[in-house]
Amino acid sequence: MTDSPSRVAVVTGAGRGIGAAVAARLAADGFAVGLLDLDEAGVKQGAEAIVAGGGKAVGVALDVSDAEQVEAAVTRVADELGPPVVLINNAGITRDNLIFKMTEQDWDSVLGVHLKGSFLMTRAVQKYMTQEKYGRIVNLSSTSALGNRGQVNYSAAKAGMQGFTKTLAIELGKFNVTANAIAPGFIATDMTAATAERIGMGFEDFKAAAASQIPVQRVGTPDDIAHLASFLVSEGAGFISGQVIYAAGGPKD
């Protein structure tokens, strides 16, 4: 359990995959958790599982790129659970294509969810953090920030998350708020399964091919990222801020 079990965390993209794993882990650590996602059924199911396990949680459906929905969702979490002082900006989508095939909508949608969504969520939650003089922000970047064929929009968004993180650390540090980014490598999720399907490859073969290029010889799991997020939001991580940590089974940067 965490030293302050009454603290409240908000996790976006919590309907499945990495977000769901992070939400479950933070609940196990003693946080009350607001699970946010466009997938209402997913976050309600996740919240119900946490409550059934003796924790506190609420699931809220929203589009993170919509300012009004963000403000309403954060207000609801604060009203029902208490002031949120931990924020995991995990919500994300892919619209992969080579640049000559990529549409403006593909670009705008990906940048809107990743970057605008993280901006709106952080702007809404930081007021509680600064009032409480305590906060932890973890933003999900990706090894794609270093460049990945067919993902010029996603790569730009994930690289942007890193600059966003470093500036948050500078601006909010005086309020005892840290901001760090996790940049996962290949993680076995519905999103990577969809990529395998898009390129016409079986998911098991896709994972095996990826694992062969990773020093630890396996692909990652959502729990791998949840463990790291758990540390970064802990009391013990208070002197770590503005960092980008690659969780990719080997060196990336």
N, C-alpha and C positions, 0 to 999 in steps of 0.2 A: 504493500500500500504506500501511497505517497505521503510525504510529511503533512500535507494539507489536503485531506480527502474531500473537503467541501469545494475545492476549486473546480471551475467549470471550463470545459474545453469545447470548441466547435470544430467539426471536421467537415469539409466540403467534399463532394464526390463520394459520400459515405454509403451509397447504395450497394456497392459491390467492390470487389478487388482490393486494391491498396487502401482506399478510404475506409472500407468496412473493417479491414484488419486493424488499421490504426485506431478506429473508434473502439473496437472490442478491447484492444490492448490498453488504451487509456482508461477505459472503464475498469479493467482489471487492476490498474494502478491506483484506482480510487477516485478518479475524476467523474463528475457528472458530465454527460456528453450530449451535445446537440449534434445530431446527424443531419446533414443537409445534402440534398441531391435533387435533380430533376425527377428522379425515379421515386415517387412517393411510396410505392409499395415496398421498395428496397429499404428505405430509411425507417419506415414504420416497423418492418420486420426486425431490423437491426436494433432499434430502440426497445422493442418488446423483449428481445433476447437478453439485452442488458438488464432490464428491469426484472425479468424472470430469474436472473442470476443474483439478484439482490442489489443491483446498482440503480443509478438514476440516469434517465435519458429521455430525450424527446426527438422525434423524427419530423423534419419539416421539409416540404417540397418547395423548391424555388429554382429560378433561372439566375445563376450567379452574375450574369451580365446585365441584369435588370436592377437598377438602383433602388427602386421602390420595393421590389421583392426582397432584396438583400436587407434593407433597413427593417422591414417587417419581420423577417425571419430572425434576425439578431435580437430585435426587441422581444420577440416571443421567447427565445432561449433565455434571455436575461430575466424576463418576468417569471418563467416557470422554474428555472434552475438556479439563477443567480448571475452576477456579472461575469461574463466570459473573460478569462485571462490567458487562455491558450487558444491559438488559431492554427489549424492545419489547412493550408490552401492546396487542396489536392484535385479539385474538379478539373476535368480536362476531356477533350475530344480530339479525334484525328479526322482529317479530311485529306488523305495522302494522294499525291499525284506529282508527276514531273512538272516543272514550272511552266512549260509551254502548254500543258493541259489544265493547269490550275485556274479556277475561276475566282473572281473577286469574292464571291460568297464563301468559297472554301477558305480563303485567306481571312476574311472578316470574322467568320464563325470561330475559327481556331484562336485567333488573337483575342477575340471578344471573351471567350470563356476563360482562357488561361490568364491573360494579362489584365483585361478590364475587370474580370471577375475577381481576381486576387486584389486588385486595387480597391474595388468596392467593398469587399469583405474586410480588408484590413482597415480601411477608413472607418467602417462601422464599428469594428471591435476595438480599435486602439483607444477610443475614448474611455472604455471601461478599464483598459490596462493602465492608462495614464492616471486615472482616478485612483486605482488601487495601488499604484506605484509598483506594479509587478506585471510581467507578461512574457510570453514565449510565442514566437511566430515561427512556423516551419513551412516553407514553400517547396512544392515539388517541382524540381527541374527534371533533367534527363540527360543521359549521355548524348542524346540527339542534339543537345546544345552545341556539341563539337562538330556537328554536320552529319546529315544522314540523307542519302539519296531518296528522293520522292517525298521529302518532308520539309520543304523549305519554309512552310508556314509553322509547322510544329517546332522545328529547330529554332526559328526566330523567336517564337513564344518562350521556349524553354531557356534560351540564352537571355532573353529579356527578364525572366524570373530571377536570374542571378544578379543582374544589376539592380533590380527592384529590391532584392534581399539586402544587398550591401548598403543601399541608401537608407532603408528602414533601420538597419542597425545603427547607422550614424545619427539619424534623427531621433530615434526613440530610446537610445541607450541611457540618457540621463534620467529616464523614468523607470529604470530597472527593467527594461524590456529588451529581450534579445531577439534577433532574427537570423535564421540560418536556412540553408537550402539543402535538400537531399536530391541527388541526381542519380536515379536508379539506372542500371543497365537493363538487360533483358529480364523482365519479370513475367512469370507465367500468369496471365490474366485473360479475361474475355477480350481485352483490347489486342493483345498479341495473338490470340487465337483468330481474331478477325483478320489480322494482317496475314497470317498463314493462309487463310481461306482466300484472301484477295489475290495472293500470288499463286494459288493453286497447289499448295503443299499441305500435307497432313500435319496436324499440330505436333504430334509426337516426333515426326521427322524434323519439323521446324525447330523444336526445342533441342533435339540432339545435335543438329547442325550448329545452333548457337552455342551450346555447351562446349563443343569441340574447340571453340575459339576463345573460351574463357579460362583463365589460369586455374580457378578452383574446379573446373570441369563439371559445372552444373549451372543451370539457370537459377535465377532468384525466385523467391516466393513473396507474396504480400507480407507475410510475417517477418521476413528479413527487413523490410522497410519499417514495419511497425516497431520492431525492437529499437531501431535507430531513432525513430521519432520519439519513442518513450524516453530515451536518454536525453535528447535535445530539449525536451520540455521539463526535465527534472530540475530539482534544486541544484544538483551537482554540476549542471551545465551552464551555470550563471556567468562564467567568464569566457564562454564561447559564443561569439556573435559575428555576423557578417561572413560566415564561412559557407563554402559549397563543398559538400561531402559526397564523393562518388561512391555509390553502393553498387558495384558492378562486378565483383568477383576478381578484381585485379585493377592495376593502375590505369587511369584514363586521362589524367590531367596533371 
